[in-house]
Amino acid sequence: MTNVAVNLAYIVAAVLFVFGLKMLGSPDTARRGNALSAAGMLIAIVVTLLSKGIVELHWIAIAAVAGAVVGALAARLVAMTAMPEMVALFNGSGGIASLLVGWAALFGVADGASASTFTATTVFLSVMIGGVTFSGSLVAWGKLAEVLPSSALTFGGQRFINAGLLLALVVCGVLFIVEPMPDSPFFIAVLVLAFLLGIMAVVPIGGADMPVVISLLNSYSGLAACAAGFAINNNVLIVSGSLVGAAGIILTNIMCKAMNRSLANVLFSGFGAIQTSAKVEGEVKPINADDAGLILEAASAVTFVPGYGMAVAQAQHVVQELGELLEENGCEVTYAIHPVAGRMPGHMNVLLAEANVPYDQLVEMDDVNPRMPNIDVAVVIGANDVVNPSARNDAGSPIYGMPIINVDHARTVFVLKRSMASGFAGVDNPLFFGTNTRMLFGDAKASVAALIASLKG
């Protein structure tokens, strides 16, 4: 293929990436956006293979079929509760792929020759960012899957150790760039230090900060791909990596604002290692499904506040059914979505879209809070930290200052939980003891089903 044809194909792929990314911003167009992006990537891969004169494609075909099988099985079999873990693994896969591409660029240099300073620099960046992304994503996966402790793991001098690792990584990178050979000991040092820094950077992060970490690692994977694109002089890889990197940084910034915290505070504060200054105590007022059903039947405005517990119980479909039933009874139904609800960005949006909840019923935190005093019943389903009044009232709480959904301002609050256990951040919640709060204990799916039966009966 001629350079003109290749570049034109790359432009088409880049345009598909841009439009696909734009369409991912709405549940109504997300599937088409995903398909457009996939088509763009297919064009980019095929054109790259043809332009490089790679004609013995049997190994690539085998890998493509294997990848398609794994992807199809993952899409069908991975539960929504495990989606954050899968996203973490995807980020790690992108990081290690970029690392390997950058590493392979060193072997593209003629025997006995050194890579140019520019190529060596981009190789260093792709290996460093890719290595940090890969090992950091594995730690994030371990925390989300609870293979590792989900709380922050901190120790004395941790920041100094991490700073030392970063300094050593940069020094070894500079020494490698001075003499960029594939067998350079400084390159091996960069490789090892990058993996170690990724582990050490994510270990002290825990609790409610996991959605931010997932978003940030996604950005890192894009930046690593961009650096790898420069290393092998591939325009479409540069464009796609830049898009992912920029989108991830923007999303990370949105998540940090939603938590009223800076990115530095998220990365270095050890959130989740600190507990509340005083244990919350009070009288719990439980309620059964029949009594709760009577209150819902009389309500004219109901807001559902979903959280990770809804994902665990796979309750989104019965929640949607309950919402429809309330609407048929003349009730106004909305779903209040906190930006960091769940364990990855957009987790609740995806769950509710899966259950065909109308997108116009999803209301963002800033829009629903002023309306909360006029809500007859706020139904909290498995959410905890994002509705915790301690974020407003307790300066000693580790989540103090984080914007929350003010469900305690509603006339009545139903909290659906299995027990009185604290949320993922490990912070006690005084909402459970509120004068207008009623606790409906049990599995969320079974509890909502009981509410439906009560309304129908």
Disulfide bonds with the S-S distance in Angstrom:
none
